[in-house]
Amino acid sequence: MTAPGLSRERANPALAFVFPGQGSQKAGMGRALADRFAAARDTFAEADDALGFALSRLCFEGPEESLRLTEHTQPAILTVSIAAYRVLVAETGLRPGALAGHSLGEWSALVAAGALPFADAVRLVRTRGRLMQEAVPVGTGAMAAVIGLDGPEVEAACREAAQGEVVEPANFNAPGQVVIAGHTGAVARAGEAAKARGAKRVLPLPVSAPFHCSLMRPAGEGLARALEGVSVRPLEVPVYSNVEAAPYPGESSVKDLLVRQVSSPVRWDAVVRAMRAAGVTTVVEVGPGEVLVGLVKRIDKGLETRHFDSPDELAAVAGR
């Protein structure tokens, strides 16, 4: 039987699907789905054709060092997420009333909503990954997670530490978990300033570039050019934007918000709260890893959370 409150007949306003971003990748992801379900195999084949190389093999076999390259990571996570989404919908009939994704995951949400064709999206996120990597020379930028300090205090620490360089909040992930990004020295200074303001820990992140800060504006400009020839279709399901923490007002806003997202903070805390305010009670993370499940629980303990990226999770998500 279907889980309480999860309708198979029509989109359910109580149900949201959310999609992970960069960092959730691992060698072997998606293989079990492709082994069992034609919908997943077809998705991987479509990605391979769109990119002109065997992304599927990279997902299934690695090596990890190649999978960690940003221009590989982004299409790989998108592909696994959409393969899982297609299997989940086909096998359970569940229809979410809301969609969202963390950073790269917002692209998965837009594909799931019918706004972007999958083949276009997988090519574009490969370009996005390359542009984001090229925007700042390796070693020039850094990111760090500030634990145990609220957003306004982290913002104040960044202002105090900038000293003519860039350091800004990049991800408002959950209460007491804010990621900062910018020039390497400024991020280090902001970490010390955050500790002085009461942060419990500041954890440097093993990333290759300072994502979601103003240093990424050249990447956004390149992405805008790459998006010029892409047709965006009407959204079949509301998608909550990282930039505005509100549903996209329509297909005409998609390109602009995707460009702005590259150099703007991910407002994940606010996205989850906005979905909750709209009536969402169950959140299913669709794709590799369970990072978002953990964040959602920290943001609102009243939300039911589930995860799907392998066949053995299908019954639990469907409530059978």
Backbone torsions as a table, in degrees:
resi	resn	phi	psi	omega
1	MET	NA	157.6	179.4
2	THR	-76.8	144.3	-180.0
3	ALA	-59.4	149.7	-179.1
4	PRO	-54.0	131.2	175.3
5	GLY	83.9	-5.5	-177.7
6	LEU	-104.7	100.5	-176.1
7	SER	-81.1	141.2	174.7
8	ARG	-91.4	-17.4	-170.8
9	GLU	-80.7	-33.0	-173.7
10	ARG	-153.2	167.8	178.4
11	ALA	-58.1	132.6	-176.5
12	ASN	-104.4	117.5	-178.1
13	PRO	-64.4	-14.5	179.3
14	ALA	-86.0	-7.6	-173.3
15	LEU	-114.9	129.0	175.1
16	ALA	-123.8	140.5	169.3
17	PHE	-104.9	134.2	177.9
18	VAL	-126.3	151.3	-170.7
19	PHE	-125.4	137.5	-174.4
20	PRO	-77.5	163.1	177.7
21	GLY	-109.9	-166.9	-176.9
22	GLN	-61.0	141.3	-176.5
23	GLY	111.8	-17.1	-179.8
24	SER	-91.7	-0.4	-176.1
25	GLN	-71.5	150.0	173.0
26	LYS	-159.4	144.5	177.1
27	ALA	-61.4	136.1	-177.3
28	GLY	100.9	-9.5	-176.4
29	MET	-66.5	136.6	177.5
30	GLY	85.3	-12.3	-173.7
31	ARG	-66.2	-43.4	-178.9
32	ALA	-63.4	-37.2	177.4
33	LEU	-65.1	-44.8	-179.2
34	ALA	-66.8	-33.7	178.5
35	ASP	-64.8	-30.8	-171.6
36	ARG	-104.2	-31.4	-169.6
37	PHE	-122.8	131.0	178.8
38	ALA	-62.9	-35.3	-179.5
39	ALA	-59.7	-38.2	178.0
40	ALA	-72.6	-44.2	178.7
41	ARG	-58.4	-42.6	-179.9
42	ASP	-64.0	-36.1	179.6
43	THR	-65.8	-44.2	178.3
44	PHE	-65.3	-39.1	178.1
45	ALA	-63.8	-38.8	178.8
46	GLU	-64.5	-40.8	178.2
47	ALA	-65.8	-44.1	178.7
48	ASP	-58.3	-43.6	179.7
49	ASP	-65.4	-41.9	-177.2
50	ALA	-65.9	-36.6	-174.7
51	LEU	-93.3	-20.8	180.0
52	GLY	78.9	17.0	172.7
53	PHE	-151.1	167.9	-172.4
54	ALA	-82.5	73.8	174.4
55	LEU	-58.8	-35.8	-179.7
56	SER	-57.5	-43.7	179.7
57	ARG	-63.9	-38.7	178.3
58	LEU	-62.3	-42.5	178.3
59	CYS	-64.4	-44.9	-173.0
60	PHE	-76.5	-34.3	-169.8
61	GLU	-121.1	-14.6	-173.6
62	GLY	81.4	-153.6	8.0
63	PRO	-74.8	158.5	-176.1
64	GLU	-58.6	-39.1	-176.2
65	GLU	-65.2	-32.4	176.6
66	SER	-75.8	-37.1	178.9
67	LEU	-66.1	-26.3	-179.6
68	ARG	-79.0	-13.6	176.8
69	LEU	-64.5	128.0	-170.3
70	THR	-55.7	-39.2	-178.6
71	GLU	-72.1	-14.9	171.6
72	HIS	-93.7	-41.0	-176.7
73	THR	-56.8	-46.0	-172.1
74	GLN	-66.7	-49.9	176.3
75	PRO	-65.8	-29.6	179.8
76	ALA	-66.1	-47.7	-179.9
77	ILE	-66.3	-41.1	176.6
78	LEU	-57.5	-45.6	-176.3
79	THR	-65.9	-45.7	178.5
80	VAL	-62.9	-39.8	-179.6
81	SER	-64.5	-43.5	-179.6
82	ILE	-72.0	-35.5	173.9
83	ALA	-59.5	-45.7	179.1
84	ALA	-64.7	-41.8	179.0
85	TYR	-60.5	-46.5	-177.9
86	ARG	-64.6	-39.5	176.6
87	VAL	-65.2	-45.7	-177.2
88	LEU	-59.5	-46.3	-179.8
89	VAL	-67.5	-43.7	-177.7
90	ALA	-65.6	-38.4	-173.5
91	GLU	-87.4	-24.7	-176.1
92	THR	-113.6	-23.1	-175.0
93	GLY	75.2	3.8	179.7
94	LEU	-65.9	138.8	-179.4
95	ARG	-127.2	109.7	-178.5
96	PRO	-71.3	150.4	174.9
97	GLY	-93.6	-7.0	179.2
98	ALA	-153.0	150.7	178.7
99	LEU	-134.6	147.3	174.8
100	ALA	-158.8	163.3	176.4
101	GLY	-151.5	152.8	-179.0
102	HIS	-90.5	112.0	179.1
103	SER	58.3	-114.2	176.6
104	LEU	-50.3	-35.0	-178.1
105	GLY	-59.6	-21.4	177.2
106	GLU	-64.9	-30.7	175.3
107	TRP	-65.8	-41.8	176.3
108	SER	-59.9	-42.1	179.4
109	ALA	-62.1	-39.9	-179.6
110	LEU	-69.5	-35.0	173.9
111	VAL	-65.5	-45.5	179.7
112	ALA	-61.5	-31.6	179.7
113	ALA	-80.3	-4.6	179.7
114	GLY	84.6	5.7	-176.8
115	ALA	-77.6	-35.8	-178.4
116	LEU	-121.6	130.9	172.2
117	PRO	-62.7	140.3	-176.2
118	PHE	-58.7	-45.2	-177.4
119	ALA	-60.2	-41.9	176.6
120	ASP	-63.3	-44.1	-176.5
121	ALA	-63.5	-40.8	-176.6
122	VAL	-68.6	-34.9	174.8
123	ARG	-69.0	-42.0	-177.3
124	LEU	-66.3	-39.4	-178.9
125	VAL	-72.5	-25.7	172.2
126	ARG	-64.5	-43.8	175.9
127	THR	-63.2	-43.7	178.2
128	ARG	-56.2	-46.7	179.8
129	GLY	-61.1	-42.8	179.4
130	ARG	-65.2	-43.4	-179.8
131	LEU	-63.9	-40.0	-179.8
132	MET	-67.2	-36.7	178.7
133	GLN	-69.7	-37.7	-176.5
134	GLU	-79.6	-15.5	-173.9
135	ALA	-65.2	-31.8	-176.7
136	VAL	-133.3	126.7	179.0
137	PRO	-56.9	141.9	179.6
138	VAL	-56.0	131.4	-179.7
139	GLY	95.2	-17.7	-178.8
140	THR	-78.8	-31.2	-176.6
141	GLY	-119.0	165.5	-179.0
142	ALA	-154.7	166.4	173.8
143	MET	-137.1	153.2	177.6
144	ALA	-150.2	146.9	177.0
145	ALA	-95.8	126.6	177.6
146	VAL	-100.7	118.8	-174.3
147	ILE	-108.8	132.4	173.9
148	GLY	87.1	19.9	178.8
149	LEU	-138.5	134.1	-177.0
150	ASP	-75.3	161.7	-174.7
151	GLY	-51.2	-51.4	-178.4
152	PRO	-58.7	-36.7	178.2
153	GLU	-69.9	-37.0	177.1
154	VAL	-65.8	-42.2	177.7
155	GLU	-59.9	-41.0	179.1
156	ALA	-65.2	-39.8	178.1
157	ALA	-63.3	-37.7	178.3
158	CYS	-65.9	-44.4	178.5
159	ARG	-60.4	-41.9	-178.6
160	GLU	-65.0	-34.4	-171.5
161	ALA	-93.5	-11.5	-170.6
162	ALA	-59.4	-51.8	178.2
163	GLN	50.0	45.2	177.3
164	GLY	87.8	-6.9	175.5
165	GLU	-104.5	178.8	-179.4
166	VAL	-99.9	126.8	164.9
167	VAL	-151.3	125.9	-171.4
168	GLU	-146.9	154.8	169.6
169	PRO	-61.8	132.6	-178.5
170	ALA	-110.5	-34.1	178.1
171	ASN	-137.9	119.8	167.0
172	PHE	-93.7	88.1	-167.9
173	ASN	-81.1	-41.8	-176.0
174	ALA	-169.1	166.4	177.1
175	PRO	-55.1	125.9	179.3
176	GLY	77.0	13.7	175.9
177	GLN	-139.4	100.7	-179.6
178	VAL	-125.9	131.2	177.1
179	VAL	-98.2	136.1	177.4
180	ILE	-112.4	155.5	-178.1
181	ALA	-147.5	154.5	177.0
182	GLY	155.7	-156.3	177.0
183	HIS	-63.6	145.4	-172.7
184	THR	-56.0	-48.3	-178.8
185	GLY	-65.4	-39.4	-179.6
186	ALA	-67.1	-37.5	177.8
187	VAL	-64.4	-41.3	177.6
188	ALA	-62.5	-44.0	179.1
189	ARG	-64.1	-40.9	-179.8
190	ALA	-65.5	-34.8	176.3
191	GLY	-61.8	-43.8	177.6
192	GLU	-65.2	-40.2	178.6
193	ALA	-65.3	-35.9	178.1
194	ALA	-66.9	-40.6	177.0
195	LYS	-61.8	-40.2	179.3
196	ALA	-64.5	-25.4	178.9
197	ARG	-90.5	1.0	174.4
198	GLY	114.0	5.4	177.4
199	ALA	-61.2	139.2	179.7
200	LYS	-74.3	-40.8	-179.1
201	ARG	-149.4	154.6	170.3
202	VAL	-130.2	117.2	-172.6
203	LEU	-112.7	112.5	173.7
204	PRO	-60.4	139.8	-177.7
205	LEU	-102.8	140.6	-178.9
206	PRO	-81.9	71.2	-178.4
207	VAL	-116.4	160.7	-176.0
208	SER	-96.0	-5.1	-179.1
209	ALA	-160.3	159.1	180.0
210	PRO	-87.4	85.7	-174.9
211	PHE	-71.3	155.1	172.8
212	HIS	58.1	41.0	169.2
213	CYS	-137.8	175.2	-172.7
214	SER	-65.6	-16.2	175.1
215	LEU	-66.1	-15.0	180.0
216	MET	-88.5	3.3	-177.3
217	ARG	-58.6	-38.1	175.4
218	PRO	-59.5	-34.6	177.1
219	ALA	-66.3	-38.9	177.3
220	GLY	-63.4	-38.9	178.7
221	GLU	-65.0	-40.9	177.3
222	GLY	-65.9	-38.7	178.7
223	LEU	-65.3	-37.6	178.2
224	ALA	-59.5	-40.7	178.0
225	ARG	-66.4	-40.1	-179.6
226	ALA	-66.3	-28.6	-178.2
227	LEU	-81.2	-12.1	-171.5
228	GLU	-56.9	-40.4	-175.9
229	GLY	-92.0	8.9	-175.8
230	VAL	-96.6	133.4	176.5
231	SER	-89.2	130.9	177.4
232	VAL	-106.5	130.8	-177.5
233	ARG	-100.6	163.4	178.0
234	PRO	-57.7	143.5	179.5
235	LEU	-77.8	126.7	-179.9
236	GLU	-83.0	-19.6	179.7
237	VAL	-137.8	141.4	177.4
238	PRO	-59.3	133.7	175.7
239	VAL	-116.6	127.3	-179.1
240	TYR	-87.6	124.2	-177.0
241	SER	-78.6	137.7	173.5
242	ASN	-61.8	-35.0	-174.7
243	VAL	-72.4	-45.7	-173.4
244	GLU	-104.0	-10.1	-177.7
245	ALA	53.4	40.5	-179.8
246	ALA	-152.2	160.4	179.8
247	PRO	-62.4	144.1	172.0
248	TYR	-53.9	131.5	179.9
249	PRO	-69.8	-17.0	-180.0
250	GLY	167.9	175.2	-176.0
251	GLU	-65.3	-24.2	-178.6
252	SER	-67.7	-17.4	-178.7
253	SER	-94.4	-7.2	-170.3
254	VAL	-63.1	-50.9	-176.0
255	LYS	-61.9	-45.6	-178.6
256	ASP	-60.5	-45.6	-177.7
257	LEU	-69.9	-33.0	176.2
258	LEU	-67.5	-37.4	177.1
259	VAL	-67.8	-46.1	-179.7
260	ARG	-64.0	-33.1	-177.1
261	GLN	-59.6	-33.7	-175.9
262	VAL	-58.5	-37.3	-176.0
263	SER	-114.6	12.5	179.3
264	SER	-112.1	155.0	177.6
265	PRO	-67.7	146.1	173.8
266	VAL	-81.1	115.7	-175.7
267	ARG	-96.6	60.9	-173.1
268	TRP	-65.0	-41.4	177.0
269	ASP	-53.6	-49.1	-178.5
270	ALA	-69.0	-34.2	177.2
271	VAL	-60.2	-48.6	-178.5
272	VAL	-64.2	-41.4	179.1
273	ARG	-65.2	-36.7	178.8
274	ALA	-67.1	-40.7	177.1
275	MET	-64.7	-40.7	177.5
276	ARG	-60.5	-44.0	179.9
277	ALA	-63.9	-27.0	179.4
278	ALA	-84.0	-1.1	175.6
279	GLY	111.9	3.0	178.8
280	VAL	-71.1	132.7	176.7
281	THR	-122.4	-17.3	-179.2
282	THR	-129.6	129.2	-179.7
283	VAL	-120.4	123.6	177.6
284	VAL	-110.5	119.7	173.5
285	GLU	-82.0	123.5	-175.6
286	VAL	-114.8	111.2	-178.2
287	GLY	134.1	-177.7	-173.8
288	PRO	-68.7	142.9	176.5
289	GLY	79.4	171.5	-179.7
290	GLU	-131.6	32.9	-179.9
291	VAL	-60.9	-45.3	-174.9
292	LEU	-70.9	-33.0	175.3
293	VAL	-57.0	-45.4	179.2
294	GLY	-63.2	-42.2	180.0
295	LEU	-66.7	-42.4	-179.7
296	VAL	-60.0	-41.6	179.0
297	LYS	-63.0	-35.6	178.6
298	ARG	-72.2	-33.0	-177.9
299	ILE	-74.7	-42.9	-176.6
300	ASP	-151.2	102.4	-177.9
301	LYS	-66.5	-15.5	179.5
302	GLY	-79.3	-11.3	179.0
303	LEU	-82.2	134.3	173.2
304	GLU	-80.6	136.3	-178.1
305	THR	-123.9	145.0	175.5
306	ARG	-142.1	170.1	-178.3
307	HIS	-140.9	145.0	176.0
308	PHE	-144.5	119.1	166.7
309	ASP	-155.1	13.0	177.7
310	SER	-149.0	154.7	-176.2
311	PRO	-57.3	-33.7	-176.1
312	ASP	-73.3	-6.5	176.3
313	GLU	-96.3	-6.0	-172.9
314	LEU	-62.1	-47.5	-176.7
315	ALA	-62.3	-40.7	-178.6
316	ALA	-65.6	-39.7	179.8
317	VAL	-67.4	-40.0	-178.3
318	ALA	-79.2	-10.7	179.0
319	GLY	78.1	24.7	-179.9
320	ARG	-96.9	NA	NA
